[in-house]
Protein backbone atom coordinates (compact mmCIF):
# COMPACT_ATOMS: atom_id res chain seq x y z
CA UNK A 1 0.00 0.00 0.00
CA UNK A 2 1.23 3.49 -0.84
CA UNK A 3 0.87 4.94 2.66
CA UNK A 4 2.52 8.24 1.71
CA UNK A 5 0.07 8.68 -1.13
CA UNK A 6 -2.81 7.90 1.20
CA UNK A 7 -1.62 10.45 3.76
CA UNK A 8 -1.31 13.10 1.05
CA UNK A 9 -4.74 12.40 -0.42
CA UNK A 10 -6.41 12.45 2.99
CA UNK A 11 -4.34 15.41 4.23
CA UNK A 12 -3.11 13.44 7.22
CA UNK A 13 0.00 13.91 9.39
CA UNK A 14 2.88 11.42 9.21
CA UNK A 15 1.89 10.16 12.66
CA UNK A 16 -1.18 8.54 11.10
CA UNK A 17 1.13 6.00 9.47
CA UNK A 18 2.23 4.81 12.92
CA UNK A 19 -1.41 4.58 14.05
CA UNK A 20 -2.26 2.58 10.96
CA UNK A 21 0.66 0.22 11.48
CA UNK A 22 -0.21 -0.43 15.13
CA UNK A 23 -4.00 -0.52 15.02
CA UNK A 24 -5.59 -0.39 11.58
CA UNK A 25 -3.54 -2.87 9.56
CA UNK A 26 -4.17 -5.59 12.17
CA UNK A 27 -7.87 -4.70 11.96
CA UNK A 28 -7.77 -5.06 8.18
CA UNK A 29 -6.16 -8.48 8.49
CA UNK A 30 -8.86 -9.57 10.95
CA UNK A 31 -11.53 -8.37 8.54
CA UNK A 32 -9.87 -10.32 5.74
CA UNK A 33 -9.93 -13.53 7.77
CA UNK A 34 -13.63 -13.09 8.48
CA UNK A 35 -14.36 -12.16 4.87
CA UNK A 36 -12.66 -15.32 3.60
CA UNK A 37 -15.19 -17.42 5.46
CA UNK A 38 -18.19 -15.48 4.20
CA UNK A 39 -20.28 -16.80 1.32
CA UNK A 40 -21.64 -13.36 0.48
CA UNK A 41 -20.57 -9.75 0.43
CA UNK A 42 -18.96 -9.04 3.82
CA UNK A 43 -20.43 -5.95 5.49
CA UNK A 44 -18.45 -3.91 7.99
CA UNK A 45 -20.10 -1.27 10.17
CA UNK A 46 -18.07 1.61 11.59
CA UNK A 47 -19.56 3.80 14.31
CA UNK A 48 -18.09 6.98 15.70
CA UNK A 49 -19.26 10.39 16.83
CA UNK A 50 -18.89 13.36 14.53
CA UNK A 51 -15.24 14.10 13.79
CA UNK A 52 -13.94 10.88 15.35
CA UNK A 53 -12.15 9.77 12.18
CA UNK A 54 -14.53 7.10 10.94
CA UNK A 55 -14.51 8.34 7.34
CA UNK A 56 -10.71 8.30 7.29
CA UNK A 57 -10.63 4.82 8.82
CA UNK A 58 -13.13 3.68 6.19
CA UNK A 59 -10.93 5.09 3.43
CA UNK A 60 -7.86 3.37 4.90
CA UNK A 61 -9.54 -0.04 5.16
CA UNK A 62 -10.78 0.25 1.58
CA UNK A 63 -7.38 1.32 0.25
CA UNK A 64 -5.56 -1.42 2.16
CA UNK A 65 -7.85 -4.28 1.20
CA UNK A 66 -7.90 -3.15 -2.42
CA UNK A 67 -4.16 -2.57 -2.86
CA UNK A 68 -2.76 -5.32 -0.64
CA UNK A 69 -5.36 -8.05 -1.07
CA UNK A 70 -7.02 -7.12 -4.38
CA UNK A 71 -10.50 -6.97 -2.87
CA UNK A 72 -13.42 -5.10 -4.41
CA UNK A 73 -14.39 -2.73 -1.59
CA UNK A 74 -17.23 -0.21 -1.61
CA UNK A 75 -17.39 2.46 1.08
CA UNK A 76 -20.77 3.89 2.05
CA UNK A 77 -21.62 6.62 4.52
CA UNK A 78 -25.05 6.72 6.09
CA UNK A 79 -24.77 10.49 5.51
CA UNK A 80 -25.07 9.87 1.77
CA UNK A 81 -28.60 8.60 2.27
CA UNK A 82 -30.04 11.78 3.77
CA UNK A 83 -33.36 12.89 2.37
CA UNK A 84 -33.27 16.14 0.42
CA UNK A 85 -34.35 19.45 1.95
CA UNK A 86 -37.81 19.24 0.41
CA UNK A 87 -38.56 15.85 2.01
CA UNK A 88 -37.21 16.99 5.36
CA UNK A 89 -39.33 20.11 5.00
CA UNK A 90 -42.41 17.92 4.73
CA UNK A 91 -41.36 16.00 7.84
CA UNK A 92 -40.87 19.28 9.69
CA UNK A 93 -44.38 20.38 8.71
CA UNK A 94 -46.20 17.14 9.45
CA UNK A 95 -44.22 15.70 12.37
CA UNK A 96 -41.88 18.21 14.06
CA UNK A 97 -39.92 21.33 13.01
CA UNK A 98 -36.60 19.83 14.17
CA UNK A 99 -36.79 17.24 11.39
CA UNK A 100 -35.85 19.93 8.88
CA UNK A 101 -32.28 19.38 10.10
CA UNK A 102 -30.50 16.36 8.65
CA UNK A 103 -28.81 13.93 10.98
CA UNK A 104 -31.09 11.92 13.22
CA UNK A 105 -32.87 8.67 12.39
CA UNK A 106 -35.89 9.51 10.29
CA UNK A 107 -33.94 11.86 8.02
CA UNK A 108 -32.29 9.07 5.99
CA UNK A 109 -33.66 7.12 3.04
CA UNK A 110 -33.10 3.68 4.52
CA UNK A 111 -34.95 1.96 1.68
CA UNK A 112 -32.37 3.40 -0.71
CA UNK A 113 -29.56 2.21 1.56
CA UNK A 114 -30.96 -1.31 1.66
CA UNK A 115 -31.46 -1.35 -2.11
CA UNK A 116 -27.91 -0.12 -2.66
CA UNK A 117 -26.35 -2.78 -0.46
CA UNK A 118 -28.51 -5.45 -2.05
CA UNK A 119 -27.43 -4.34 -5.53
CA UNK A 120 -23.76 -4.32 -4.53
CA UNK A 121 -24.01 -8.04 -3.77
CA UNK A 122 -24.83 -8.85 -7.38
CA UNK A 123 -22.78 -8.69 -10.57
CA UNK A 124 -23.99 -5.39 -11.93
CA UNK A 125 -23.02 -1.75 -12.17
CA UNK A 126 -24.40 0.20 -9.23
CA UNK A 127 -24.80 3.98 -8.84
CA UNK A 128 -23.75 4.82 -5.28
CA UNK A 129 -25.62 7.77 -3.72
CA UNK A 130 -23.66 10.82 -2.64
CA UNK A 131 -24.87 13.74 -0.51
CA UNK A 132 -23.57 17.29 -0.83
CA UNK A 133 -23.35 18.77 2.68
CA UNK A 134 -22.39 22.16 1.29
CA UNK A 135 -25.80 22.46 -0.41
CA UNK A 136 -27.65 20.21 2.08
CA UNK A 137 -29.04 18.12 -0.78
CA UNK A 138 -28.03 14.92 -2.58
CA UNK A 139 -25.80 15.30 -5.60
CA UNK A 140 -27.72 14.81 -8.86
CA UNK A 141 -28.01 11.10 -9.64
CA UNK A 142 -25.98 11.63 -12.82
CA UNK A 143 -23.03 12.51 -10.57
CA UNK A 144 -23.25 9.39 -8.40
CA UNK A 145 -20.19 7.18 -8.94
CA UNK A 146 -20.72 3.86 -10.68
CA UNK A 147 -19.13 0.79 -9.12
CA UNK A 148 -19.08 -2.76 -10.40
CA UNK A 149 -20.40 -5.57 -8.25
CA UNK A 150 -20.33 -7.93 -6.66
CA UNK A 151 -18.43 -6.25 -3.84
CA UNK A 152 -16.22 -8.41 -1.65
CA UNK A 153 -16.57 -5.93 1.20
CA UNK A 154 -19.03 -3.10 1.84
CA UNK A 155 -18.17 -0.64 4.60
CA UNK A 156 -21.06 1.32 6.12
CA UNK A 157 -19.89 4.15 8.35
CA UNK A 158 -21.91 6.67 10.32
CA UNK A 159 -22.49 8.26 13.67
CA UNK A 160 -25.58 6.16 14.40
CA UNK A 161 -24.53 2.91 12.69
CA UNK A 162 -25.26 -0.05 14.94
CA UNK A 163 -27.08 1.87 17.67
CA UNK A 164 -30.11 0.27 19.32
CA UNK A 165 -33.16 2.38 20.29
CA UNK A 166 -33.62 3.69 23.80
CA UNK A 167 -36.33 2.41 26.10
CA UNK A 168 -39.36 4.77 26.34
CA UNK A 169 -38.59 5.94 29.90
CA UNK A 170 -35.19 7.24 28.78
CA UNK A 171 -36.93 9.72 26.48
CA UNK A 172 -38.80 11.59 29.19
CA UNK A 173 -36.16 14.05 30.37
CA UNK A 174 -34.45 16.40 27.87
CA UNK A 175 -30.67 16.02 27.57
CA UNK A 176 -29.89 19.60 26.48
CA UNK A 177 -31.38 23.04 25.86
CA UNK A 178 -32.47 22.14 22.33
CA UNK A 179 -34.71 19.35 23.57
CA UNK A 180 -35.89 21.40 26.54
CA UNK A 181 -36.96 24.46 24.54
CA UNK A 182 -37.76 23.05 21.07
CA UNK A 183 -39.08 19.58 21.94
CA UNK A 184 -40.73 20.05 25.35
CA UNK A 185 -43.37 17.39 24.65
CA UNK A 186 -40.82 14.86 23.38
CA UNK A 187 -42.51 14.48 19.98
CA UNK A 188 -39.26 14.79 18.03
CA UNK A 189 -37.16 12.46 20.16
CA UNK A 190 -39.92 9.84 20.29
CA UNK A 191 -40.25 9.95 16.50
CA UNK A 192 -36.47 9.57 16.13
CA UNK A 193 -36.41 6.62 18.51
CA UNK A 194 -39.33 4.92 16.73
CA UNK A 195 -37.57 5.32 13.39
CA UNK A 196 -34.34 3.92 14.85
CA UNK A 197 -36.24 0.90 16.12
CA UNK A 198 -37.68 0.20 12.68
CA UNK A 199 -35.87 -0.02 9.31
CA UNK A 200 -32.57 1.19 10.75
CA UNK A 201 -32.35 -2.07 12.68
CA UNK A 202 -33.05 -3.95 9.44
CA UNK A 203 -30.08 -2.15 7.88
CA UNK A 204 -27.80 -2.69 10.88
CA UNK A 205 -28.70 -6.38 11.03
CA UNK A 206 -26.82 -6.83 7.74
CA UNK A 207 -23.53 -5.91 9.43
CA UNK A 208 -21.15 -8.86 9.83
CA UNK A 209 -18.42 -7.03 11.78
CA UNK A 210 -18.93 -3.90 13.88
CA UNK A 211 -16.17 -1.40 14.69
CA UNK A 212 -16.43 1.61 17.01
CA UNK A 213 -14.23 4.67 17.41
CA UNK A 214 -15.20 5.54 20.99
CA UNK A 215 -14.91 9.18 22.00
CA UNK A 216 -14.03 9.95 25.64
CA UNK A 217 -17.28 11.94 25.97
CA UNK A 218 -19.74 14.02 24.01
CA UNK A 219 -17.88 17.17 25.11
CA UNK A 220 -15.21 16.47 22.49
CA UNK A 221 -17.68 16.48 19.63
CA UNK A 222 -17.94 20.27 19.32
CA UNK A 223 -14.22 20.76 18.67
CA UNK A 224 -14.06 17.74 16.38
CA UNK A 225 -17.11 18.92 14.44
CA UNK A 226 -15.62 22.41 14.15
CA UNK A 227 -12.53 20.92 12.51
CA UNK A 228 -14.78 19.02 10.08
CA UNK A 229 -16.57 22.20 9.09
CA UNK A 230 -13.26 23.99 8.47
CA UNK A 231 -12.19 21.17 6.14
CA UNK A 232 -15.54 21.27 4.36
CA UNK A 233 -15.21 25.04 3.93
CA UNK A 234 -11.76 24.62 2.38
CA UNK A 235 -12.91 21.81 0.09
CA UNK A 236 -16.01 23.64 -1.16
CA UNK A 237 -14.73 27.18 -1.56
CA UNK A 238 -17.25 29.22 -3.51
CA UNK A 239 -20.00 26.66 -2.81
CA UNK A 240 -20.27 27.09 0.94
CA UNK A 241 -23.97 27.89 1.34
CA UNK A 242 -24.36 25.08 3.85
CA UNK A 243 -21.22 25.74 5.92
CA UNK A 244 -22.01 26.46 9.58
CA UNK A 245 -20.62 29.02 12.01
CA UNK A 246 -19.42 28.08 15.52
CA UNK A 247 -22.76 29.02 17.08
CA UNK A 248 -24.64 27.04 14.43
CA UNK A 249 -22.41 24.00 15.08
CA UNK A 250 -23.03 24.28 18.82
CA UNK A 251 -26.77 24.07 18.20
CA UNK A 252 -26.46 21.48 15.43
CA UNK A 253 -24.60 18.91 17.50
CA UNK A 254 -27.32 18.99 20.15
CA UNK A 255 -29.46 17.07 17.67
CA UNK A 256 -26.96 14.21 18.02
CA UNK A 257 -26.24 14.36 21.74
CA UNK A 258 -28.90 11.97 23.01
CA UNK A 259 -28.02 9.05 20.75
CA UNK A 260 -24.27 9.72 20.81
CA UNK A 261 -24.22 9.45 24.60
CA UNK A 262 -26.50 6.39 24.39
CA UNK A 263 -24.02 4.80 21.97
CA UNK A 264 -21.01 5.55 24.18
CA UNK A 265 -22.75 3.69 27.02
CA UNK A 266 -24.26 0.74 25.17
CA UNK A 267 -22.62 0.07 21.81
CA UNK A 268 -19.15 -1.15 22.89
CA UNK A 269 -20.64 -4.34 24.34
CA UNK A 270 -21.96 -5.40 20.93
CA UNK A 271 -18.92 -4.42 18.83
CA UNK A 272 -16.24 -6.75 17.51
CA UNK A 273 -13.52 -4.09 17.79
CA UNK A 274 -13.57 -0.89 19.86
CA UNK A 275 -10.84 1.75 19.55
CA UNK A 276 -10.87 3.99 22.63
CA UNK A 277 -9.90 7.57 21.77
CA UNK A 278 -8.55 10.43 23.87
CA UNK A 279 -9.50 14.08 23.39
CA UNK A 280 -6.98 14.40 20.55
CA UNK A 281 -8.40 11.32 18.79
CA UNK A 282 -5.33 9.25 19.63
CA UNK A 283 -6.12 5.60 20.27
CA UNK A 284 -5.39 4.60 23.87
CA UNK A 285 -6.59 0.98 23.70
Secondary structure, DSSP 8 states (H G I E B T S, - for coil): --HHHHHHHHT--THHHHHIIIIIHHHHHHHHHHHHT-SS-EEEEEEE-TTSSHHHHHHHHHHHHHHHH---EEEEEGGGGB--HHHHHHHHHHT-GGGGSS-STTSB-HHHHHHHHHHHTSSSEEEE--EETTTTEE--GGGSEEEES--SEEEEEETTTT-----GGGGSS-SSHHHHHH-TT-HHHHHHHHHHHTHHHHHHTT-SEEEEEE-S-GGGHHHHHHHHHHHHHHHTTT--TT---HHHHHHHTHHHHHHHHHHHHHGGGG-SEEEEB-TTS-B--
